[in-house]
Amino acid sequence: MKLWTPEKNSHKGQNGKLLIIGGSKRYHGAAMLAILAARRFVDLVYFVPGEKDPYLVAAVKTIPEVIVLDSISDAPECECILYGVGLAENKLDISSPSLGKPKIIIDGDGLKQTIRFYPKACLTKSIVGQSTLNERGEVVQKVLEFPKNCIITPHEGEFKMLFGIDGTKENVEKMAKQHTITILKKGPVDIISNGKKTRENKLHNQGMTKGGTGDVLAGLVAALACKNDNFVSAFEGARLCGKAGNLCKKEFGFNFCASDLAKRISKAEKPTKR
């Protein structure tokens, strides 16, 4: 699949602007890894911390290419927003009109926030999962609410948390079609589907089980999505991340970490011209 290549006479900002929202007191590394993966594939990377923590901000500011903002209201319009990496239990509103109409990539802790519970009698939309009782004893129904033009990147456990079924190829395609989203279901074999097209990525090795590799993948997919189709971004992101993992294996054996992976993504494959 062909990826975006910058035009010869383009200038700063025309080849991708990405906003990353995430990180917390506990998980500052997740945001940093996503930024490290994204920074070579877009012109500008903005970051809004998921939690007001000086240590988180100080850590992220060690990456020279990132522009750290105090709040979402300070963010310019970007083509894409990555939401959820290392967010923990924090919640931020990404529906502000000032952000324009960006693509949304949801990863990690952000996936939990797509789940809503409504009184069953009030529902006028399709539902997922079983009824349950809330703290007031009311019968409520689980509803998944995804932004338009959205990519989600769940692993097997997160996929089952969301949809209540195993993340088989057939189920990933079915859920992508039902919710009109693109799903990159991570695993030993990645499954990528937008409900119309479904592909697998088998480029992996067991060194990629290290913590933080999912944050690297999310950052890469979000960066690619700034200038590419969602399905292409999800598939090529998974493939390039896998190829970078195999480059790490050649260099280190299985003794490499997520930051090693992020540094080698741009070496995994030269961009293909349209």
C-alpha positions as CSV (number, residue, x, y, z in Angstrom):
1,M,0.0,0.0,0.0
2,K,1.3,3.5,-0.9
3,L,1.9,6.0,1.8
4,W,1.9,9.8,1.6
5,T,5.1,11.3,0.3
6,P,5.7,15.1,0.9
7,E,5.4,17.3,-2.1
8,K,8.7,18.9,-3.3
9,N,7.5,22.5,-2.6
10,S,5.5,21.8,0.6
11,H,6.3,23.7,3.8
12,K,6.0,23.1,7.5
13,G,2.6,21.9,8.6
14,Q,1.5,20.6,5.2
15,N,2.7,17.1,5.8
16,G,0.9,16.3,9.0
17,K,-0.1,17.9,12.3
18,L,-0.7,15.4,15.2
19,L,-2.1,16.0,18.7
20,I,-1.4,13.4,21.3
21,I,-3.4,13.4,24.5
22,G,-2.3,11.0,27.2
23,G,0.2,10.2,29.9
24,S,-0.3,10.4,33.6
25,K,1.6,10.3,36.9
26,R,1.9,6.6,36.6
27,Y,2.4,6.1,32.9
28,H,4.5,9.0,31.6
29,G,6.5,6.6,29.4
30,A,3.5,5.7,27.2
31,A,3.1,9.3,25.9
32,M,6.8,9.6,25.3
33,L,6.9,6.4,23.3
34,A,4.0,7.4,21.1
35,I,5.7,10.8,20.4
36,L,9.0,9.1,19.6
37,A,7.3,6.8,17.1
38,A,5.3,9.7,15.5
39,R,7.8,12.5,15.2
40,R,9.6,11.3,12.0
41,F,6.3,10.9,10.1
42,V,4.6,14.3,10.6
43,D,5.7,17.9,10.5
44,L,4.4,18.9,13.9
45,V,3.6,16.9,17.1
46,Y,1.6,18.6,19.8
47,F,1.1,17.1,23.3
48,V,-1.5,17.7,26.0
49,P,-0.9,15.8,29.3
50,G,-3.7,13.7,30.5
51,E,-2.9,14.7,34.0
52,K,-1.4,17.9,35.5
53,D,1.9,16.4,36.7
54,P,5.2,18.4,36.5
55,Y,7.2,15.2,36.2
56,L,5.2,14.0,33.2
57,V,5.6,17.4,31.4
58,A,9.3,17.5,32.3
59,A,9.9,14.0,30.9
60,V,8.0,14.7,27.6
61,K,9.9,18.0,27.2
62,T,13.1,16.0,26.9
63,I,11.9,15.2,23.3
64,P,12.9,18.3,21.3
65,E,10.4,17.9,18.5
66,V,7.3,17.9,20.6
67,I,5.3,21.1,21.4
68,V,3.8,20.8,24.9
69,L,0.5,22.6,25.6
70,D,-1.2,23.3,28.8
71,S,-4.7,22.3,27.7
72,I,-6.8,21.2,24.8
73,S,-8.0,24.7,24.3
74,D,-4.5,25.7,23.4
75,A,-4.3,23.2,20.6
76,P,-4.5,24.2,16.9
77,E,-6.5,22.2,14.4
78,C,-4.7,19.0,13.5
79,E,-5.5,16.3,11.0
80,C,-5.4,13.6,13.7
81,I,-5.7,13.1,17.5
82,L,-4.3,10.2,19.4
83,Y,-6.2,9.7,22.6
84,G,-5.6,7.4,25.5
85,V,-2.0,6.3,25.7
86,G,-1.0,6.1,29.4
87,L,-4.1,8.1,30.3
88,A,-5.0,5.9,33.4
89,E,-8.4,7.0,34.8
90,N,-8.2,10.6,33.5
91,K,-10.7,12.0,31.1
92,L,-10.4,14.9,28.7
93,D,-13.0,16.3,26.3
94,I,-11.9,16.0,22.7
95,S,-15.2,17.3,21.2
96,S,-14.3,21.0,21.2
97,P,-15.2,22.8,18.0
98,S,-11.8,24.5,18.1
99,L,-10.1,21.2,17.2
100,G,-11.9,21.1,13.9
101,K,-12.9,17.6,12.6
102,P,-9.8,15.5,13.1
103,K,-9.5,11.8,12.8
104,I,-9.4,10.1,16.2
105,I,-7.2,7.2,17.1
106,I,-8.1,5.6,20.4
107,D,-5.7,3.4,22.3
108,G,-5.2,1.9,25.7
109,D,-7.0,3.6,28.6
110,G,-9.0,5.7,26.1
111,L,-10.9,2.5,24.9
112,K,-12.6,2.2,28.3
113,Q,-14.1,5.6,27.8
114,T,-16.1,4.5,24.7
115,I,-18.3,2.4,26.9
116,R,-21.5,4.0,28.1
117,F,-24.5,2.7,30.1
118,Y,-28.0,4.0,29.4
119,P,-31.4,3.1,30.8
120,K,-32.7,0.4,28.5
121,A,-36.0,2.2,27.9
122,C,-34.2,5.3,26.6
123,L,-32.2,3.6,23.9
124,T,-32.8,4.5,20.2
125,K,-29.5,3.1,19.0
126,S,-28.0,-0.3,18.4
127,I,-26.7,-2.0,21.5
128,V,-23.8,-4.2,22.4
129,G,-23.5,-6.7,25.3
130,Q,-25.9,-7.6,28.1
131,S,-28.1,-5.6,30.4
132,T,-26.9,-5.0,33.9
133,L,-27.9,-3.0,37.0
134,N,-26.4,0.3,37.9
135,E,-25.7,1.5,41.5
136,R,-29.4,2.7,41.7
137,G,-30.7,-0.7,40.8
138,E,-31.8,0.5,37.3
139,V,-31.6,-1.8,34.3
140,V,-29.0,-0.3,31.9
141,Q,-27.6,-1.4,28.6
142,K,-24.0,-1.2,27.5
143,V,-23.5,1.0,24.5
144,L,-20.2,1.7,22.6
145,E,-19.8,5.3,21.4
146,F,-17.0,5.8,18.9
147,P,-16.2,9.1,17.2
148,K,-16.6,9.3,13.5
149,N,-13.6,8.5,11.3
150,C,-12.1,6.6,14.2
151,I,-9.3,4.0,14.5
152,I,-9.1,1.8,17.6
153,T,-6.1,-0.4,18.5
154,P,-7.2,-3.0,21.1
155,H,-5.3,-6.1,22.1
156,E,-7.3,-9.3,22.6
157,G,-8.3,-8.5,26.2
158,E,-9.5,-5.0,25.2
159,F,-11.4,-6.3,22.2
160,K,-13.3,-8.7,24.4
161,M,-13.9,-5.9,27.0
162,L,-15.5,-3.8,24.3
163,F,-17.4,-6.3,22.3
164,G,-17.9,-9.3,24.5
165,I,-16.5,-11.7,21.9
166,D,-13.2,-13.1,20.9
167,G,-11.0,-11.1,18.5
168,T,-11.2,-13.5,15.6
169,K,-10.8,-12.3,12.0
170,E,-14.5,-12.7,11.4
171,N,-15.4,-10.9,14.6
172,V,-13.0,-8.0,14.0
173,E,-14.5,-7.5,10.5
174,K,-18.0,-7.7,11.8
175,M,-17.5,-5.2,14.6
176,A,-15.7,-2.8,12.3
177,K,-18.6,-2.9,9.9
178,Q,-21.2,-2.6,12.6
179,H,-19.6,0.5,14.2
180,T,-18.3,2.0,11.0
181,I,-14.7,2.2,12.4
182,T,-11.3,0.8,11.5
183,I,-10.0,-1.8,14.0
184,L,-6.4,-2.8,14.4
185,K,-6.6,-5.8,16.7
186,K,-3.1,-6.4,18.1
187,G,-1.8,-9.9,18.7
188,P,0.7,-12.5,17.4
189,V,-1.1,-11.9,14.1
190,D,-2.5,-8.4,13.8
191,I,-6.0,-8.2,12.3
192,I,-6.9,-5.0,10.5
193,S,-10.4,-4.3,9.2
194,N,-12.7,-1.4,8.2
195,G,-15.7,-3.7,7.7
196,K,-15.1,-3.8,3.9
197,K,-11.5,-4.8,3.7
198,T,-9.6,-7.1,6.2
199,R,-5.9,-8.0,6.2
200,E,-3.5,-9.6,8.6
201,N,0.0,-8.6,9.6
202,K,2.3,-11.5,10.6
203,L,5.5,-9.5,10.9
204,H,6.4,-10.0,14.6
205,N,8.9,-11.6,16.9
206,Q,8.6,-12.5,20.6
207,G,10.9,-9.6,21.6
208,M,7.9,-7.3,20.8
209,T,6.0,-8.4,23.9
210,K,7.8,-5.7,25.9
211,G,5.7,-3.0,27.6
212,G,5.4,0.1,25.5
213,T,5.4,-1.5,22.0
214,G,1.6,-0.9,21.8
215,D,2.2,2.8,22.5
216,V,4.8,2.9,19.7
217,L,2.3,1.3,17.3
218,A,-0.4,3.8,18.3
219,G,1.9,6.8,17.8
220,L,2.9,5.5,14.4
221,V,-0.6,4.8,13.2
222,A,-1.8,8.2,14.4
223,A,1.0,9.9,12.5
224,L,0.3,8.0,9.3
225,A,-3.4,8.7,9.6
226,C,-2.7,12.5,9.3
227,K,-2.1,12.1,5.6
228,N,-3.3,8.6,4.7
229,D,-6.5,6.6,4.6
230,N,-7.4,5.0,7.9
231,F,-7.2,1.4,6.7
232,V,-3.9,2.1,5.0
233,S,-2.6,3.8,8.1
234,A,-3.6,0.9,10.4
235,F,-2.2,-1.8,8.2
236,E,1.0,-0.1,7.2
237,G,1.5,1.0,10.8
238,A,1.3,-2.6,12.0
239,R,3.6,-3.8,9.1
240,L,6.3,-1.2,9.6
241,C,6.3,-1.7,13.4
242,G,6.7,-5.4,12.8
243,K,9.6,-4.8,10.3
244,A,11.2,-2.5,12.8
245,G,10.9,-5.2,15.4
246,N,12.7,-7.6,13.1
247,L,15.5,-5.0,12.6
248,C,15.8,-4.8,16.4
249,K,16.0,-8.6,16.6
250,K,18.9,-8.7,14.1
251,E,20.7,-6.1,16.2
252,F,19.9,-7.2,19.7
253,G,18.4,-10.6,19.5
254,F,15.2,-10.5,21.7
255,N,16.9,-8.1,24.1
256,F,15.4,-4.9,22.9
257,C,12.8,-2.5,24.3
258,A,10.0,-0.2,23.1
259,S,12.3,2.9,22.7
260,D,14.7,0.8,20.5
261,L,11.6,-0.1,18.4
262,A,10.6,3.5,18.0
263,K,14.0,4.6,16.8
264,R,14.1,2.0,14.0
265,I,10.7,2.5,12.5
266,S,11.8,5.0,9.9
267,K,14.5,2.5,8.8
268,A,12.0,-0.2,8.3
269,E,11.0,0.9,4.9
270,K,11.5,3.9,2.6
271,P,8.3,5.7,1.7
272,T,6.7,4.8,-1.6
273,K,5.8,7.6,-4.0
274,R,2.3,7.9,-5.2
